[in-house]
Amino acid sequence: MASTLFFIVAVLMSSTVLANTGDAEAQVSKNSCTTSAASSGISVEVDKSTKKVSFTCGAGINEVQPSNEQSGITQCYTKQVLTEPKDLVSLFGDGSQVTVTPSNGEASDGDKTVTLKLGKLPQTTQTIYFGCTGKSATTGEGQETLAVAAKDEEQKCVVTVTVPADPDANICP
């Protein structure tokens, strides 16, 4: 009798652990742009209290757009077609920044975690966009490499970021 009870408890406990692991993995994949999610893109929302949000650009499409090689990422797009970048500071105030962290330390071909931190929330809810794209073609490595790079470059995952309104904003009805 005791062994049967132990077996039932063990089965129930293991299914609970598996369910919790699945929820965590679902949350991570929900905020990850991968080659399979590229066609539909992903959506994330800035947390009102921390004014932060993170997402991942997966391997193969881990170049974050818009980018500026000299000064890092200081802009975002205001259109879903990823055109006409705007300065983050002009939209959301001083302290607005994007940090890109490679998952494998300095590896350039793996996942990259992108963290957006805003200086202030806007008076009304806004939507901004980032892109995760494939690497640009490099010269001198043969046509086959260029063809693969061109295919990767076509892959684009649009990240839709919802920025909630400042709850303390004074808006007249």
ZAMARGU-4260 file (C-alpha; in steps of 0.2 Angstrom, whole numbers, plus 5000, padded with zeros to 4 digits):
<rodrens>
0) 5000/5000/5000 | 5014/5012/5004 | 5023/5009/4988 | 5007/5012/4978 | 5005/5029/4987
5) 5023/5033/4984 | 5022/5029/4966 | 5006/5040/4964 | 5014/5055/4973 | 5030/5053/4962
10) 5020/5053/4946 | 5010/5068/4951 | 5026/5078/4956 | 5035/5074/4940 | 5020/5080/4929
15) 5020/5096/4939 | 5038/5099/4937 | 5036/5096/4918 | 5022/5108/4917 | 5032/5122/4925
20) 5047/5119/4914 | 5035/5120/4899 | 5028/5137/4904 | 5046/5144/4906 | 5051/5137/4889
25) 5035/5144/4881 | 5039/5161/4888 | 5057/5161/4881 | 5051/5155/4864 | 5037/5168/4864
30) 5050/5182/4866 | 5062/5174/4853 | 5064/5179/4835 | 5069/5163/4826 | 5070/5158/4808
35) 5054/5148/4810 | 5045/5164/4818 | 5052/5176/4805 | 5037/5175/4794 | 5025/5181/4808
40) 5037/5190/4819 | 5035/5192/4838 | 5027/5205/4850 | 5033/5210/4867 | 5027/5224/4879
45) 5037/5236/4890 | 5035/5233/4908 | 5026/5249/4916 | 5036/5249/4932 | 5054/5245/4926
50) 5052/5253/4908 | 5061/5238/4901 | 5058/5223/4889 | 5069/5210/4882 | 5069/5198/4867
55) 5081/5187/4858 | 5087/5187/4840 | 5090/5169/4837 | 5105/5161/4828 | 5104/5164/4809
60) 5095/5180/4811 | 5104/5188/4825 | 5108/5205/4818 | 5098/5218/4827 | 5090/5232/4816
65) 5091/5247/4816 | 5110/5247/4819 | 5124/5259/4819 | 5141/5250/4820 | 5150/5266/4828
70) 5138/5270/4842 | 5127/5254/4845 | 5108/5255/4844 | 5101/5272/4847 | 5086/5271/4836
75) 5070/5261/4833 | 5057/5260/4819 | 5040/5268/4820 | 5033/5258/4805 | 5031/5239/4804
80) 5040/5239/4787 | 5056/5244/4796 | 5059/5261/4787 | 5062/5278/4794 | 5072/5275/4810
85) 5069/5288/4825 | 5080/5292/4839 | 5075/5283/4855 | 5080/5298/4866 | 5068/5310/4856
90) 5054/5298/4858 | 5056/5292/4876 | 5068/5304/4884 | 5086/5303/4891 | 5092/5286/4897
95) 5083/5277/4883 | 5095/5264/4877 | 5096/5246/4869 | 5109/5234/4875 | 5113/5219/4864
100) 5121/5204/4873 | 5128/5188/4864 | 5122/5172/4873 | 5139/5164/4870 | 5150/5178/4876
105) 5158/5185/4861 | 5151/5172/4848 | 5144/5182/4834 | 5134/5168/4826 | 5123/5163/4841
110) 5108/5170/4850 | 5108/5189/4855 | 5098/5195/4869 | 5091/5213/4866 | 5086/5223/4881
115) 5077/5240/4878 | 5076/5252/4893 | 5066/5268/4891 | 5069/5284/4900 | 5051/5288/4902
120) 5034/5281/4896 | 5024/5291/4883 | 5007/5300/4887 | 4998/5288/4875 | 5002/5270/4871
125) 5014/5268/4856 | 5021/5254/4845 | 5039/5253/4840 | 5048/5240/4830 | 5065/5232/4829
130) 5071/5219/4816 | 5081/5203/4818 | 5090/5199/4801 | 5103/5188/4794 | 5121/5193/4792
135) 5127/5203/4776 | 5137/5194/4763 | 5156/5195/4765 | 5167/5196/4750 | 5181/5184/4746
140) 5174/5168/4752 | 5166/5161/4736 | 5149/5162/4727 | 5142/5148/4738 | 5145/5158/4754
145) 5138/5173/4746 | 5122/5163/4740 | 5119/5157/4758 | 5122/5174/4765 | 5110/5182/4753
150) 5097/5169/4758 | 5100/5173/4776 | 5098/5192/4772 | 5081/5189/4766 | 5075/5182/4782
155) 5068/5195/4793 | 5059/5194/4810 | 5049/5210/4815 | 5049/5213/4834 | 5033/5223/4838
160) 5036/5232/4855 | 5021/5240/4863 | 5025/5254/4875 | 5011/5257/4887 | 5006/5275/4892
165) 5012/5283/4908 | 4999/5280/4921 | 5003/5297/4929 | 5001/5306/4912 | 4989/5320/4912
170) 4977/5318/4897 | 4962/5329/4895 | 4947/5319/4889
</rodrens>
